[in-house]
Amino acid sequence: MSLQDKNTLARWEKFRESMIRDTPAPIGESAKDKKDRIEKLEADPESWFAYYFKKFYTSEPADFQKRASKRIFKNYKRWYEVRAWSRELAKSTRTMMEVTKLMLTGKLRNMLLVSHSYDNACELLMPYMIALESNPRILNDYGMQKGFRSWEMGKFITRNGAAFRALGSGQSPRGTRNEEARPDIIVIDDIDTDEKGRNQKRIEDTWKWIERALIPAMSVAGNKLIIFCGNIISKESVIVKASRVADYFELINIRDKNGKSNWPQKNSEADIDYILSKISYTSAQQEYYNNPITEGTVFKEIQYKKMDPIENYRFLVAYGDPSFKSTRKNDYKAVILIGKVRNEYHVLKAFVEQTTTATMGSWYKAMFDYVNDRVPLYLYIEANATQDTIMEQVQKTIVENGWAFSITPDYRAKGDKFSRIEAALEPINSNGTFWFNIAEKKDLHMKRLEDQFLALEPSLSAHDDGPDAVEGGKWILDRKILSSKGIDLGKRGRNKKKY
């Protein structure tokens, strides 16, 4: 046995011991009380999960998780569901609890668990196996599960004939009958990999195998439950293909469209902020937001250095992008502080976050306090037909708090966003005249701004609100510098385009 196998075995044995310790069966219960308790638990999936899987059910479930289980138990006889849930949202764990309940209660009897490799499928199947052979509450209420026939890692059959099998991508599902029963539940979990995502042919081959070998292993006339778990790590992945044919496709990110935790009972805002601060923007988008991003080709590097004293700038511009757009990206709000000294453009401070309008208003106050009347400060916000409401809300926040400043709307008619950002900012970055404040390098907001620049690409699949705010600030800065030299810039056109 290899050292890795020994470590894996020790880990699972420790898990088994903790499960036995944490889920004791009741003592001295009458047969009637036991029957009534079991019936009551089986009628309420969440109570059933919490009782039999206390080891996993450690946080109050989110509403989307409860709804997902209700769908499965209502439609298990004929259903295909794809769960593109972020990391840390318990997609595999919840699926395991649902499947175990269906198997123990006799609803289904032959399960295949499929993953990108056989070893990974075995690893995902181990919690099922350990629960069935060692969970005191399951054994007390449903009897001894360890069968007389096959009972080994990757393949086991309970005493009442429920079969569980692991299968790696591409392996033949032939011979996976359980006596006369074809597979009636297939769980496909973690089938996409980073390496596969870079090879479209491998994705196509895997999808053909699912369509031509795996799903046809099920009976046309029998029960058919397919649950596909994973997050979207490439634009044309296997799970993306599955989403197009599923009866139900659900995409859940670590945070919702308002930038709040989708499972606050488990994942606090502080915890999410911490983990995202330790990885790149592109990694966060792939693993936690189902938004795979090809590394940008425009900005290869963002340069940092010590900024000049505030007094060295003739004036500064704080420019905000309120991000009110009907897109699927759940855009960020952004306010940046930019100035020019000598021939260099300096980003002194930034706020970039998925947040509320009130918070955006407070960012302008922070910029106002940061400059502290040492030089003139111009406050601007991007404005168009869809953003006027947010602009008004920001202004209202300022008035209600009695802050001694106001914000000017920028109604400039803007063209294509990517082309505009690239044309205005890439040249100054390439020639070494575009700098970020090194004193803010570790700040989470500045990190988001940098990451958005590095991920910028023509498709605009990445968030771009930070770079867009920088472009807007630079545009205002340049116009004010030119107008101070007596150059007539003409009338500014109002942006009538609806985003």
C-alpha positions in Angstrom: 0.0 0.0 0.0 1.4 3.4 -1.0 1.8 6.2 1.5 -1.0 8.1 -0.2 -3.3 5.1 0.1 -2.4 4.8 3.7 -3.1 8.4 4.4 -6.4 8.2 2.5 -7.4 5.1 4.5 -6.5 6.9 7.8 -8.5 9.9 6.8 -11.6 7.8 6.1 -11.2 5.8 9.3 -11.1 9.1 11.2 -14.3 10.2 9.4 -16.0 6.9 10.3 -15.1 7.2 13.9 -16.4 10.8 14.1 -19.7 9.7 12.3 -20.2 6.9 14.9 -19.5 9.4 17.7 -21.7 12.2 16.4 -24.8 10.2 15.3 -25.8 8.0 18.3 -29.0 6.0 17.9 -31.8 6.4 20.5 -31.9 3.9 23.4 -35.0 2.3 24.9 -37.4 3.5 22.1 -40.6 1.5 21.7 -41.4 -0.1 18.3 -44.3 2.3 17.8 -42.3 5.4 18.8 -39.6 4.3 16.4 -42.0 3.8 13.5 -43.7 7.1 14.1 -40.4 8.9 14.3 -39.1 7.4 11.1 -42.4 8.2 9.2 -42.2 11.8 10.5 -38.5 12.2 9.4 -39.2 10.7 6.0 -42.0 13.2 5.4 -39.6 16.1 5.9 -36.4 15.9 3.9 -34.6 18.6 5.8 -35.4 16.9 9.1 -34.3 13.5 7.6 -30.9 15.0 6.5 -30.3 16.7 9.8 -31.0 13.5 11.8 -29.1 10.9 9.8 -26.4 13.2 8.4 -25.5 15.3 11.4 -21.9 15.1 10.4 -22.7 17.0 7.2 -25.7 19.0 8.1 -23.8 21.6 10.1 -25.4 24.8 8.9 -29.0 25.8 8.3 -29.6 25.2 4.6 -30.2 28.0 2.2 -33.5 28.4 0.4 -32.1 27.3 -2.9 -30.9 24.1 -1.4 -34.3 23.3 0.1 -36.0 24.0 -3.2 -33.5 21.7 -5.0 -34.3 18.7 -2.7 -38.0 19.3 -3.1 -37.6 19.1 -6.9 -35.6 15.8 -6.7 -38.1 14.1 -4.4 -41.1 15.3 -6.5 -39.6 14.3 -9.8 -37.2 11.4 -9.1 -38.9 9.0 -11.5 -38.0 11.0 -14.6 -35.7 14.0 -14.1 -32.5 15.5 -15.3 -31.1 18.3 -13.2 -27.8 20.3 -13.6 -26.5 22.0 -10.5 -23.8 24.5 -11.4 -23.3 25.6 -7.8 -20.2 27.4 -6.6 -17.6 25.8 -4.4 -18.7 25.8 -0.7 -22.4 25.4 -1.5 -22.5 21.6 -0.7 -23.7 20.4 -4.1 -22.1 17.0 -3.7 -23.1 16.6 0.0 -26.7 17.5 -0.6 -26.9 15.2 -3.6 -25.4 12.4 -1.4 -28.1 12.9 1.2 -30.9 12.9 -1.4 -29.7 9.8 -3.1 -29.2 7.9 0.2 -32.7 8.7 1.2 -34.1 7.6 -2.1 -32.2 4.3 -1.9 -32.9 3.5 1.7 -36.6 4.2 1.2 -36.8 1.9 -1.8 -37.6 4.6 -4.4 -34.5 3.8 -6.5 -32.1 0.8 -6.4 -29.2 1.1 -8.8 -26.9 4.2 -8.7 -23.9 5.1 -10.8 -21.6 7.8 -9.5 -19.5 9.2 -12.4 -16.5 11.5 -12.2 -13.5 12.5 -14.4 -11.6 9.4 -13.2 -12.5 6.2 -11.5 -10.3 7.0 -8.5 -12.2 10.3 -8.0 -15.5 8.6 -8.4 -14.5 6.1 -5.7 -13.5 9.0 -3.4 -16.9 10.7 -3.9 -18.6 7.4 -3.2 -16.8 6.7 0.1 -19.1 8.8 2.3 -22.1 6.8 1.0 -20.3 3.5 1.8 -19.2 4.6 5.3 -22.6 6.0 6.2 -24.4 2.8 5.1 -22.0 0.5 7.0 -21.3 2.6 10.1 -23.9 5.3 10.8 -25.6 4.2 14.0 -28.9 6.0 13.2 -29.2 4.4 9.7 -28.4 1.0 11.1 -30.9 1.4 13.9 -33.8 2.5 11.7 -33.1 0.8 8.4 -31.2 -2.3 9.5 -27.8 -3.6 8.7 -26.8 -2.4 5.2 -23.5 -4.1 4.5 -24.5 -6.8 2.0 -23.4 -10.4 1.7 -22.4 -9.9 -1.9 -20.0 -7.2 -3.2 -18.9 -4.7 -0.6 -15.8 -2.9 -1.6 -14.6 0.5 -2.5 -16.2 1.6 -5.8 -18.9 -1.1 -5.8 -21.2 -2.2 -3.0 -24.7 -3.6 -2.7 -26.8 -3.4 0.4 -28.8 -6.2 1.9 -32.0 -4.9 0.5 -30.5 -4.8 -3.0 -29.5 -1.2 -3.5 -26.4 -1.0 -5.6 -23.8 1.8 -5.7 -21.0 1.9 -8.3 -18.2 4.3 -9.2 -17.4 4.9 -12.8 -14.7 7.0 -14.4 -15.3 9.1 -17.5 -15.0 7.0 -20.6 -15.3 3.6 -18.8 -18.0 1.2 -20.1 -21.2 1.3 -18.1 -22.1 -2.2 -19.5 -22.5 -4.7 -16.7 -23.8 -2.2 -14.3 -27.2 -3.9 -13.9 -28.3 -4.8 -10.5 -29.8 -8.2 -11.2 -32.5 -7.3 -13.7 -32.5 -3.6 -12.9 -30.6 -1.1 -15.1 -29.2 2.0 -13.4 -32.1 4.3 -12.4 -30.0 7.1 -10.9 -26.8 8.6 -12.4 -24.9 11.3 -10.5 -22.2 13.0 -12.6 -19.9 15.0 -10.3 -16.7 16.9 -11.0 -16.4 15.6 -14.5 -14.8 18.7 -16.0 -11.1 19.4 -15.3 -8.8 22.3 -16.0 -6.8 20.2 -18.4 -9.9 19.0 -20.3 -11.2 22.6 -20.4 -8.2 23.5 -22.5 -8.9 20.7 -25.0 -12.2 21.0 -26.9 -11.8 17.5 -28.4 -11.6 15.9 -25.0 -14.8 17.8 -24.0 -16.5 16.6 -27.1 -15.4 13.0 -26.5 -16.7 13.0 -23.0 -20.0 14.4 -24.1 -20.4 11.8 -26.8 -19.6 9.1 -24.1 -22.3 10.5 -21.9 -24.9 10.6 -24.7 -24.0 7.3 -26.4 -22.9 5.0 -23.5 -23.8 6.4 -20.1 -27.4 7.6 -20.4 -28.5 4.8 -22.6 -27.4 2.4 -19.8 -30.6 3.5 -18.1 -33.9 1.8 -19.0 -36.2 3.7 -21.3 -39.3 2.4 -19.4 -37.9 2.6 -15.9 -37.1 5.3 -13.4 -34.5 7.8 -14.7 -32.9 10.4 -12.3 -29.8 12.2 -13.5 -28.1 14.8 -11.3 -25.2 16.7 -12.7 -23.0 18.5 -10.2 -20.1 20.9 -10.9 -19.2 24.5 -11.6 -18.5 26.0 -14.9 -14.7 26.2 -15.4 -14.6 26.6 -19.2 -16.9 28.3 -21.7 -17.9 25.1 -23.6 -17.5 22.5 -20.8 -19.3 19.2 -20.3 -21.6 20.8 -17.7 -22.5 23.6 -20.1 -23.5 21.1 -22.7 -25.6 19.2 -20.1 -27.3 22.5 -19.1 -28.8 22.7 -22.6 -30.6 19.4 -22.4 -31.5 19.2 -18.7 -35.0 19.4 -17.4 -33.8 22.0 -14.9 -30.6 24.0 -14.8 -29.6 26.0 -11.8 -26.6 28.3 -11.6 -25.8 29.5 -8.0 -22.7 31.6 -7.2 -21.1 32.2 -3.9 -22.8 35.6 -3.9 -26.1 36.7 -5.3 -26.8 39.5 -7.8 -26.7 42.0 -4.9 -23.2 40.9 -3.8 -24.5 39.0 -0.7 -23.7 35.5 0.3 -26.1 32.9 -1.2 -25.6 30.8 1.9 -25.1 33.3 4.8 -25.8 30.6 7.4 -22.5 29.0 6.5 -20.4 31.5 4.4 -20.2 34.9 6.0 -19.3 38.0 4.0 -16.0 38.3 5.9 -15.1 34.7 5.1 -15.9 35.1 1.5 -13.9 38.3 1.3 -10.9 36.6 3.0 -10.8 33.6 0.6 -11.3 35.8 -2.5 -8.5 38.1 -1.3 -6.1 35.2 -1.5 -6.7 34.2 -5.1 -6.7 36.0 -8.4 -9.8 37.6 -9.9 -9.9 35.1 -12.8 -9.6 32.1 -10.3 -12.4 33.6 -8.2 -14.7 34.0 -11.2 -14.1 30.4 -12.3 -14.4 28.7 -9.0 -17.0 30.8 -7.2 -18.9 32.6 -9.9 -19.3 30.1 -12.7 -17.6 32.6 -15.0 -14.5 31.1 -16.7 -12.3 33.9 -18.0 -9.4 33.6 -20.5 -6.5 35.6 -19.2 -6.7 39.0 -20.8 -4.5 39.9 -23.7 -4.5 43.7 -23.3 -3.0 44.4 -19.9 -0.2 41.9 -19.1 1.0 43.8 -16.0 -0.1 46.7 -13.8 2.7 48.8 -12.5 2.9 50.1 -8.9 5.0 52.8 -7.3 5.0 55.4 -4.5 2.7 58.3 -5.4 3.7 61.9 -5.2 2.4 64.0 -2.3 -1.2 65.0 -2.8 -0.1 68.7 -3.1 1.9 67.9 -6.3 -1.3 67.2 -8.3 -3.0 70.3 -9.8 -6.3 68.6 -9.1 -7.8 65.1 -8.7 -10.8 63.3 -10.2 -13.0 60.8 -8.3 -15.0 59.0 -11.0 -17.7 56.4 -10.3 -19.3 53.7 -12.4 -22.7 52.7 -10.8 -23.0 49.4 -12.8 -26.7 49.4 -13.4 -26.9 47.1 -16.4 -29.2 44.2 -17.2 -26.5 41.6 -17.7 -25.9 38.2 -16.1 -22.5 39.4 -14.7 -23.8 41.1 -11.5 -21.6 44.0 -12.2 -19.4 45.8 -9.6 -19.8 49.4 -8.6 -16.6 51.3 -8.8 -15.2 54.7 -7.7 -11.5 55.5 -8.5 -9.3 58.5 -7.6 -7.0 59.5 -10.5 -4.6 62.4 -11.0 -1.8 63.4 -13.4 1.6 64.7 -12.5 4.4 65.4 -15.0 3.3 63.1 -17.9 2.1 60.2 -15.7 -1.4 59.1 -14.7 -1.7 57.9 -11.1 -4.5 55.8 -9.6 -4.3 56.8 -6.0 -7.2 54.9 -4.5 -10.0 52.7 -5.6 -13.3 51.1 -4.4 -14.5 48.2 -6.5 -17.2 45.9 -5.1 -20.7 44.4 -5.7 -22.6 46.5 -3.2 -25.4 48.9 -2.5 -25.9 52.4 -3.8 -25.6 53.8 -0.2 -22.2 52.2 0.1 -21.2 53.8 -3.2 -22.2 57.2 -1.8 -19.9 56.6 1.2 -17.0 55.9 -1.2 -17.2 59.5 -2.4 -17.1 60.7 1.2 -14.0 58.5 1.7 -12.3 60.1 -1.4 -13.3 63.6 -0.2 -11.7 62.8 3.2 -8.6 61.3 1.6 -7.9 64.4 -0.4 -8.9 66.6 2.6 -8.9 69.9 0.7 -5.2 69.7 -0.1 -6.0 70.1 -3.8 -9.2 70.6 -5.8 -11.2 67.5 -6.1 -13.8 66.9 -8.9 -16.4 64.2 -8.2 -18.1 62.6 -11.2 -20.4 59.7 -11.8 -21.2 58.0 -15.1 -24.8 58.7 -16.1 -27.1 57.5 -18.8 -30.8 56.6 -19.2 -30.6 53.5 -17.1 -28.2 54.9 -14.5 -30.0 58.1 -13.6 -31.9 56.4 -10.8 -28.7 55.2 -9.1 -27.1 58.6 -9.6 -30.1 60.2 -7.8 -29.9 57.7 -5.0 -26.2 58.4 -4.5 -26.9 62.2 -4.4 -29.7 61.5 -1.9 -27.3 59.6 0.3 -24.9 62.6 0.3 -27.7 65.0 1.2 -29.1 62.9 3.9 -25.7 62.6 5.6 -25.0 66.3 5.3 -21.8 65.8 3.4 -20.4 69.1 2.0 -19.9 68.1 -1.6 -21.9 67.1 -4.7 -21.3 64.9 -7.7 -21.4 65.9 -11.3 -23.1 63.5 -13.8 -21.1 62.5 -16.8 -23.5 62.2 -19.7 -20.7 61.6 -22.3 -21.8 59.6 -25.3 -19.7 56.5 -25.0 -18.8 54.0 -27.7 -17.8 50.3 -27.4 -16.6 49.8 -23.9 -13.6 47.5 -24.6 -12.3 49.6 -27.5 -12.7 52.7 -25.4 -10.8 51.3 -22.4 -8.1 49.8 -24.6 -7.6 53.0 -26.7 -7.4 55.2 -23.6 -5.4 53.1 -21.2 -3.3 50.5 -22.9 -0.9 53.0 -24.6 -0.1 54.8 -21.3 0.4 51.4 -19.6 2.7 50.2 -22.3 4.8 53.3 -22.3 5.2 53.4 -18.5 3.1 56.4 -17.7 0.2 54.6 -15.9 0.8 53.7 -12.3 -1.1 52.4 -9.3 -0.4 53.5 -5.7 1.9 50.9 -4.1 0.6 52.0 -0.6 -2.8 50.5 -1.6 -1.4 47.4 -3.3 -2.7 45.0 -0.5 -6.1 46.7 -0.4 -8.8 44.4 -1.5 -10.5 47.0 -3.7 -7.2 47.9 -5.5 -6.6 44.2 -6.0 -10.0 43.8 -7.6 -9.2 46.8 -9.9 -5.9 45.2 -10.9 -7.4 41.8 -11.5 -10.1 43.3 -13.7 -7.5 45.0 -15.8 -5.5 41.8 -16.2 -8.7 39.9 -17.2 -9.8 42.4 -19.7 -10.6 40.9 -23.1 -12.6 41.7 -26.2 -15.5 39.4 -25.2 -16.0 41.3 -22.0 -16.9 38.1 -20.1 -14.9 39.5 -17.2 -16.1 42.3 -15.0 -14.9 45.6 -16.3 -16.4 48.3 -14.1 -13.1 49.2 -12.5 -11.3 49.8 -15.8 -14.4 51.6 -17.1 -14.3 54.0 -14.1 -10.5 54.6 -14.7 -11.2 55.4 -18.4 -14.0 57.8 -17.3 -11.7 59.5 -14.8 -8.9 59.9 -17.3 -11.3 61.4 -19.8 -12.5 64.0 -17.3 -8.9 64.7 -16.2 -7.7 65.2 -19.7 -10.5 67.6 -20.6 -9.9 69.7 -17.5 -6.2 69.9 -18.2 -6.8 71.0 -21.8 -9.6 73.5 -20.9 -7.3 75.0 -18.2 -4.9 75.8 -21.1 -7.6 77.7 -22.9 -8.4 75.0 -25.5 -12.0 75.0 -26.5 -13.3 71.4 -26.3 -16.7 72.0 -27.6 -20.1 70.8 -26.2 -20.3 67.5 -24.5 -22.8 65.2 -26.0 -25.4 63.4 -23.8 -25.3 59.7 -23.8 -28.7 58.5 -24.9 -27.7 54.8 -25.3 -29.4 52.3 -23.1 -27.2 49.6 -21.8 
